[in-house]
Every structure is written in structure tokens, then in C-alpha cells.
Amino acid sequence: MAAFALASEVHELLQNSEVAQTNTASAKESAEVSKELSAQALRLNSLISRFRIS
């Protein structure tokens, strides 16, 4: 019974580790996308600042 409990805990730890790795990868990807969107927003702002309504 103790071996089963230990195996179950090890399995749970491995699953948590996989989730943590997935979350880390997602966070890194989100940060890169955020940087890219910010750069695009700055570029768009620069482009539309040339237009004036008269």
C-alpha cells in the first residue's frame, strides 16, 4: 500500500512538473507576442500621426 501511495505521489509530481513547463512556455510565448504587438502599435501610431483632419 505504501508503494502505491508513493507511486501515486510521484505521478502527481510529474504531472505538476509538466503543467509548470507548459505554463512557462505559454508565458514566454505571450511575452514575445506582447512585445511584437507593442512594436506594431508604435509603428501604426507613427503612420497614422501623419494624417490630419481639416
C-alpha positions as CSV (number, residue, x, y, z in Angstrom):
1,M,0.0,0.0,0.0
2,A,2.8,2.4,0.8
3,A,4.5,1.7,-2.5
4,F,1.2,2.6,-4.3
5,A,0.9,5.8,-2.4
6,L,4.4,6.8,-3.2
7,A,3.9,5.9,-6.9
8,S,0.8,8.0,-6.9
9,E,2.6,11.0,-5.4
10,V,5.5,10.7,-7.9
11,H,2.9,10.5,-10.7
12,E,1.2,13.7,-9.4
13,L,4.5,15.5,-9.1
14,L,5.4,14.6,-12.7
15,Q,2.1,15.9,-13.9
16,N,2.5,19.1,-12.0
17,S,6.0,19.5,-13.5
18,E,4.6,19.1,-17.0
19,V,1.9,21.7,-16.3
20,A,4.5,24.1,-14.9
21,Q,6.7,23.6,-18.0
22,T,3.7,24.2,-20.3
23,N,2.7,27.3,-18.3
24,T,6.3,28.6,-18.6
25,A,6.4,28.1,-22.3
26,S,3.0,29.8,-22.7
27,A,4.1,32.7,-20.6
28,K,7.3,33.1,-22.7
29,E,5.3,33.0,-25.9
30,S,2.8,35.5,-24.6
31,A,5.6,37.9,-23.6
32,E,7.1,37.6,-27.2
33,V,3.7,38.2,-28.7
34,S,3.1,41.2,-26.4
35,K,6.4,42.7,-27.5
36,E,5.6,42.3,-31.1
37,L,2.1,43.8,-30.7
38,S,3.6,46.7,-28.9
39,A,6.1,47.3,-31.7
40,Q,3.3,47.1,-34.2
41,A,1.2,49.6,-32.2
42,L,4.1,52.1,-32.2
43,R,4.5,51.7,-35.9
44,L,0.8,52.2,-36.6
45,N,0.8,55.2,-34.3
46,S,3.7,56.6,-36.3
47,L,1.9,56.0,-39.6
48,I,-1.5,57.5,-38.6
49,S,0.1,60.5,-36.9
50,R,0.8,61.8,-40.5
51,F,-2.9,62.2,-41.2
52,R,-4.7,65.4,-40.2
53,I,-8.4,66.2,-40.4
54,S,-9.1,69.6,-41.8
